[in-house]
Amino acid sequence: MKRIRETVRREFPEMGEVEPSVEWRAAQVGGQEVARYRLAFCKRVELEGGHSMSQRVQVTTDGQGKILKIVSSRG
């Protein structure tokens, strides 16, 4: 978990203090069921002119904590 948070902080500094929500899922890989974890870092980011938007960084890992995918969205 620590390594994942450091990676997110390095790539998305604004997510530095965000506590992620964690979700477990089973996935089929090569005919076998394997564990997948999804960590979602969500935060409201202030913009110029008094506006704000939400930002979400989602990290998918395998059962050993290896990062498989990182997705970022803003809305």
Phi, psi and omega in degrees: 000319181299315181296321179295315179298321178296320178297315179296317179299321181292317183275333182224078186304330180293345179266009186308320184254007183281132176271121184281153167270146184239134180230135179259141176218152173260140179228152177266120178228118180059033179083000179245148177275127180232156181279140173227139176242141177240121177252127181245120176256117182236139181204149171269129182250129179280137180246170176297152176080013177081008178270164176216164177214161177265145176233139181227131174241124182243128181242127176253130180233163173273184183296340179263001178092007177287130181287124179261326184201143173232129181232136178238140176219152178229143180203000000 
